[in-house]
Amino acid sequence: MGRRLDIIYTTMAAELLDRALDAQFDSDFSETGTFIEVPVEGRSYWYYKFSQRDGQKDGRKYVGPVDDAELTSRVQKFRELKTDFQARRKIVSTLVREGRLFSPERRVGDLIEAFWKAGLFRLRACLVGTVAYQTYGTVLGYRFSGSAMQTGDIDVAQFHSISVAVDDTIPPVLDVLHEVDSSFRAAPALNDAQGSTRYVADGGLRVDFLTPNRGSDEFSGKPAKMPSLGGAAAEPLRFLDFLIYEPVRTVLLHKGGIPVTVPDPARFAIHKLVVAARRRIGSGKDMKDLEQAGNLVKALEETARLEDLRERYREARDRGPAWREAIDTSLLRMRQLKMNLAPDLLAHD
């Protein structure tokens, strides 16, 4: 079961997001390390000392002379950012330990951090799937629980039109992934002329890139070339345009807080009702979809956002008979399984 958070934790989460969005880190240096001044033959030089978290064997990296005024100014600014980073780490720790909000598995968090620093969310990509669901505690000020929080996959979605229009790109996607795990490789696809849509690492961790189906059977099942995704393509999916329209900003509770973009939680709940009906019954994924949808409906009710949910519900039903049939099928199944009050809150709207 879930419950609303005390106001102290919702205030802390809002402050954390503001601070994380303001953070601008030098891409060459992790904020977990520190700069040290080293005298060499009568002259002083800046070195960057890696933290054990960085996994570097040599321990430090040459930066430049202390008497370089511009360089030293950057070092001083970094110190200020590092101080703020440590404060943000304390907020994250409090939200996780005392507020009992969800923190992702370390490699998942490190990968999302790498994507953030590479500019993925600046280029208007959006986390979807269970990783997005993990962040809704901070979005809604609500504590979720249950097996529906667990995942070993990262799903990233972006509109094809946006990927073309931004006229910018993240670095090569494999370079970004290899910063965290050198075992990542592109997964083979039947039609990979446009690039791979999936990247996998040893141990089963997976990153998938997705995009809404562009409305024609011509594109169905064919990877879409995504100019802003560092050479990655994206798998076109039905119903995804509804999910990632007008996303929201929140913070992933990892390290000092990672600012990310996720779907509006009301859209996420309704989308889960749609996709659950299209899953094979007994696959496990169908029940996870229904559990996430039901938990979000309950959270939205308890946080006085039920009207937002009902608006998204009406919007989805207005999209046609396939949408209505899928939603009704999921609500009926939830009622039969006595999962929660979601069918009663929506079915008679």
WOVENLIN-V287408 format. One record per residue. N is the residue number from 1. RES is the residue in one letter. PSI is psi in whole degrees, 0 to 359 (999 if undefined). Layout:
[[N;RES;PSI] [N;RES;PSI]]
This chain:
[[1;M;157] [2;G;176] [3;R;156] [4;R;147] [5;L;152] [6;D;152] [7;I;330] [8;I;323] [9;Y;325] [10;T;324] [11;T;318] [12;M;319] [13;A;320] [14;A;318] [15;E;319] [16;L;316] [17;L;315] [18;D;315] [19;R;319] [20;A;322] [21;L;330] [22;D;342] [23;A;131] [24;Q;104] [25;F;146] [26;D;127] [27;S;343] [28;D;345] [29;F;127] [30;S;139] [31;E;352] [32;T;340] [33;G;195] [34;T;157] [35;F;139] [36;I;150] [37;E;124] [38;V;119] [39;P;134] [40;V;111] [41;E;50] [42;G;2] [43;R;148] [44;S;144] [45;Y;147] [46;W;134] [47;Y;147] [48;Y;122] [49;K;120] [50;F;145] [51;S;157] [52;Q;334] [53;R;337] [54;D;344] [55;G;22] [56;Q;134] [57;K;327] [58;D;346] [59;G;325] [60;R;166] [61;K;133] [62;Y;139] [63;V;307] [64;G;177] [65;P;146] [66;V;329] [67;D;4] [68;D;103] [69;A;318] [70;E;317] [71;L;315] [72;T;326] [73;S;320] [74;R;322] [75;V;316] [76;Q;319] [77;K;320] [78;F;321] [79;R;320] [80;E;317] [81;L;321] [82;K;321] [83;T;317] [84;D;323] [85;F;317] [86;Q;323] [87;A;320] [88;R;324] [89;R;322] [90;K;321] [91;I;315] [92;V;314] [93;S;319] [94;T;317] [95;L;325] [96;V;313] [97;R;316] [98;E;318] [99;G;345] [100;R;40] [101;L;164] [102;F;136] [103;S;134] [104;P;163] [105;E;146] [106;R;313] [107;R;323] [108;V;313] [109;G;318] [110;D;322] [111;L;317] [112;I;323] [113;E;317] [114;A;319] [115;F;321] [116;W;311] [117;K;333] [118;A;349] [119;G;13] [120;L;316] [121;F;333] [122;R;329] [123;L;17] [124;R;34] [125;A;166] [126;C;132] [127;L;137] [128;V;184] [129;G;198] [130;T;329] [131;V;321] [132;A;316] [133;Y;324] [134;Q;337] [135;T;352] [136;Y;346] [137;G;319] [138;T;330] [139;V;315] [140;L;350] [141;G;50] [142;Y;139] [143;R;114] [144;F;155] [145;S;169] [146;G;170] [147;S;345] [148;A;353] [149;M;342] [150;Q;141] [151;T;156] [152;G;15] [153;D;148] [154;I;122] [155;D;127] [156;V;130] [157;A;150] [158;Q;141] [159;F;137] [160;H;319] [161;S;323] [162;I;318] [163;S;325] [164;V;318] [165;A;330] [166;V;340] [167;D;45] [168;D;168] [169;T;155] [170;I;165] [171;P;169] [172;P;130] [173;V;322] [174;L;328] [175;D;318] [176;V;315] [177;L;322] [178;H;342] [179;E;332] [180;V;319] [181;D;111] [182;S;350] [183;S;355] [184;F;141] [185;R;155] [186;A;133] [187;A;137] [188;P;148] [189;A;157] [190;L;325] [191;N;88] [192;D;24] [193;A;331] [194;Q;354] [195;G;169] [196;S;146] [197;T;350] [198;R;139] [199;Y;133] [200;V;152] [201;A;163] [202;D;140] [203;G;353] [204;G;355] [205;L;137] [206;R;143] [207;V;124] [208;D;139] [209;F;132] [210;L;156] [211;T;150] [212;P;143] [213;N;134] [214;R;20] [215;G;13] [216;S;142] [217;D;341] [218;E;328] [219;F;352] [220;S;129] [221;G;2] [222;K;127] [223;P;142] [224;A;131] [225;K;129] [226;M;98] [227;P;335] [228;S;358] [229;L;28] [230;G;35] [231;G;353] [232;A;150] [233;A;179] [234;A;144] [235;E;123] [236;P;133] [237;L;141] [238;R;153] [239;F;351] [240;L;331] [241;D;323] [242;F;319] [243;L;314] [244;I;9] [245;Y;132] [246;E;63] [247;P;173] [248;V;157] [249;R;141] [250;T;191] [251;V;132] [252;L;130] [253;L;79] [254;H;132] [255;K;241] [256;G;16] [257;G;123] [258;I;114] [259;P;128] [260;V;168] [261;T;132] [262;V;164] [263;P;153] [264;D;132] [265;P;329] [266;A;319] [267;R;319] [268;F;315] [269;A;313] [270;I;320] [271;H;321] [272;K;324] [273;L;322] [274;V;309] [275;V;331] [276;A;323] [277;A;342] [278;R;357] [279;R;158] [280;R;125] [281;I;131] [282;G;359] [283;S;343] [284;G;321] [285;K;327] [286;D;316] [287;M;325] [288;K;319] [289;D;313] [290;L;322] [291;E;316] [292;Q;317] [293;A;313] [294;G;318] [295;N;321] [296;L;320] [297;V;314] [298;K;317] [299;A;319] [300;L;324] [301;E;313] [302;E;341] [303;T;20] [304;A;36] [305;R;23] [306;L;327] [307;E;324] [308;D;317] [309;L;315] [310;R;327] [311;E;316] [312;R;325] [313;Y;313] [314;R;320] [315;E;315] [316;A;317] [317;R;329] [318;D;351] [319;R;352] [320;G;174] [321;P;326] [322;A;321] [323;W;314] [324;R;318] [325;E;317] [326;A;315] [327;I;314] [328;D;324] [329;T;316] [330;S;318] [331;L;321] [332;L;318] [333;R;320] [334;M;321] [335;R;318] [336;Q;324] [337;L;356] [338;K;47] [339;M;309] [340;N;197] [341;L;3] [342;A;314] [343;P;321] [344;D;328] [345;L;336] [346;L;321] [347;A;332] [348;H;20] [349;D;999]]
